[in-house]
Amino acid sequence: MNTNYYFSMLPGADAEELVWLQELTKNYNDETRQRFIAIYSGRRKDPQTVLICCLIGFVGFAGIQRFLTDQIGWGIAYLLTLGFCYVGTIIDVINYKQIAWEYNKKEAMAAAALLGYNF
């Protein structure tokens, strides 16, 4: 089956992520690829969700995007400093795709490790 079919179900996935996932799973058979997608899609964060969490930072709850992506220390720092006086929040709004991509890449590697593929 075409690998694009498996990854087309991921919301907000851009071309870079799709190419990276295809390369990561190129040696998987169909069953393993389906298990990978099930694990990865459960852990993956949609970039739009990260953007919404960044925007919430402008109404007083800064850092939610950092908590969402398991960057607890940064989340606490953002929360206590109002997103570094909104400057950090503005930078995160600009870089929300990169924040989501770094998190998703780490989770894809963890999903691959769960299936027994070590890199």
C-alpha positions in Angstrom: 0.0 0.0 0.0 1.2 3.5 -0.7 2.9 5.1 2.4 1.3 8.5 1.6 -2.1 6.9 2.5 -1.0 6.1 6.0 0.4 9.6 6.7 -2.4 11.5 5.0 -4.5 11.0 8.1 -2.2 13.2 10.2 -3.8 16.7 10.7 -1.6 19.6 9.8 1.4 17.5 8.6 3.5 19.4 6.2 5.7 18.1 3.4 8.9 18.0 5.6 7.2 15.9 8.2 5.7 13.5 5.6 9.0 13.0 3.9 10.7 12.4 7.3 8.1 9.9 8.4 8.3 8.0 5.0 12.1 7.8 5.4 11.8 6.6 9.1 9.3 3.9 8.2 10.7 2.8 4.8 11.7 -0.6 6.1 8.5 -1.3 7.9 5.9 -3.8 6.5 2.3 -2.7 6.3 1.3 -4.1 9.7 4.3 -2.4 11.5 3.6 0.8 9.7 0.0 0.8 10.8 1.1 0.1 14.4 3.6 3.0 14.1 0.9 5.4 12.8 -1.5 4.3 15.7 1.1 5.1 18.3 2.5 8.2 16.6 -0.9 9.8 15.9 -1.8 9.4 19.6 1.3 11.2 20.7 1.6 13.8 18.0 0.7 17.4 18.5 -1.1 19.3 15.7 0.8 22.5 14.9 -2.6 24.4 14.9 -3.1 23.3 18.6 0.4 24.6 19.5 -0.5 27.9 17.8 -3.8 28.2 19.7 -1.9 27.6 22.9 0.6 30.3 22.0 -2.2 32.8 21.4 -3.8 32.0 24.8 -0.5 33.4 26.2 -1.7 36.9 25.3 -4.6 36.7 27.7 -2.6 35.8 30.7 -1.9 32.0 30.6 1.5 32.1 28.9 3.5 28.9 28.4 0.7 26.4 27.7 2.5 25.5 24.4 5.6 24.7 26.4 3.7 22.5 28.8 1.9 20.8 25.9 5.3 19.9 24.3 6.8 18.6 27.6 9.0 21.6 28.1 7.9 22.0 31.7 10.8 24.2 32.9 10.1 26.7 30.0 6.4 26.5 30.7 6.9 27.5 34.3 9.3 30.3 33.2 6.7 31.6 30.7 3.9 31.4 33.2 5.8 33.3 35.9 7.0 36.0 33.6 3.9 36.4 31.4 5.8 34.9 28.5 8.9 36.9 29.2 6.7 40.1 29.0 5.1 38.7 25.8 8.3 38.7 23.8 8.8 34.9 24.2 5.1 34.4 23.4 5.5 36.4 20.2 8.6 34.4 19.2 6.6 31.2 19.9 3.7 32.4 17.7 6.2 32.9 14.9 7.9 29.5 15.5 4.9 27.4 16.4 5.5 25.0 13.6 9.1 24.4 14.6 8.0 23.8 18.2 5.5 21.2 17.1 7.9 19.6 14.6 10.6 19.2 17.3 8.2 17.6 19.6 6.6 15.4 16.9 10.1 14.2 15.7 11.0 13.1 19.3 7.7 11.3 19.6 8.1 9.6 16.2 11.5 8.3 17.4 9.9 7.1 20.6 7.2 5.3 18.7 9.8 3.6 16.5 11.7 2.5 19.6 8.5 1.0 21.0 8.3 -1.1 17.9 11.8 -2.3 18.3 13.5 0.0 15.8 16.5 1.7 17.3 18.5 4.5 15.6 
